[in-house]
Amino acid sequence: MPTPHRVVIAVFADVDVLDVTGPAEVFALANGVIRGRAEYRVRLAGPVRGEVATSAGVRLLADLAFDEVGAAVDTLIVPGAVDMTPEGPIARIDDRVVAWVRDTAPHARRVASVCVGAHVLAAAGLLEGHTATTHWSTAAQLACEHPGVTVDPDPIFVRSGRVWTGAGISACLDLSLALVAEDHGEEAALSVARLLVMYLKRQGGQSQFSVPLSRPASTRRDSAELRRFIDDHLEGDLSAAVLARRMCLSERHFARVFREETGTSPAAYVEAARVEAARRLLESTDQSLRQIAAASGLGSLESLHRAFQRQLRATPAAYRRRFRTLT
């Protein structure tokens, strides 16, 4: 029989429960897909054996104490915990966890952090000289506390050698699927994604945010309604004149209000939304580039290419080759 993949996930007080259960579920489903190949055996390890209270109040059970894990670790996964403050979430660093990760990581084939678990890897010295990501809300903290780490707050996950770092919360599924793909191929990972009823298996270089989520929340109802209108009518006329009329404002006043609400110009917002729609079509359909240009509202093939170069520094064809998920 093939040697199983021994996966050890760290658990400790106030750990984010999905950071632990998300990867565990992916590996459990993968075992049903990869029959006859090296399966995953997941164990939870904590400072001591027994119950661990998560941030959600749900209790997990550590199978092993840290000092019982030993060196035979294939994949070490480190989730995170945060303290909520008036200034926002602050990643919590538990010295016992850091010390164990520092001692255990050299023996593991690969190490992965989930969400703010990247702060633990950084404190253990594993991210020095590497590019890493984490939840967007603590990215500035990670960069400030560890200047030797190149922090990229945008991607869903980042791989740097044998060290992987994942972004916030649900991105733990994408990261875990990427680990399955590394071990057993893309088809196995996509099969697991379908079982999870995920829209698609997102790749690491994709942004944590869609265009609406990457902009500030609207303070005006008419502005929020306009943004929904834009997202629903990308193939239509979304010129400043048309959008200003929908808000019953002059073009000059509209441009000022829109920038105050979104932090960008109407034209830039519309182009970003259209590029995002084109990205989704490139990832998940067989449509030609001309069809995608029309469906996303970018119009011509030339406009599609120019918009992708401005927004993504890539051609549509190169983007499709990298992020295509259609099987």
Summary of the structure (lengths in Angstrom):
residues: 327
radius of gyration: 22.1
end to end distance: 29.1
largest distance: 72.0
contacts: 1071
relative contact order: 0.09
helix: 47%
strand: 16%
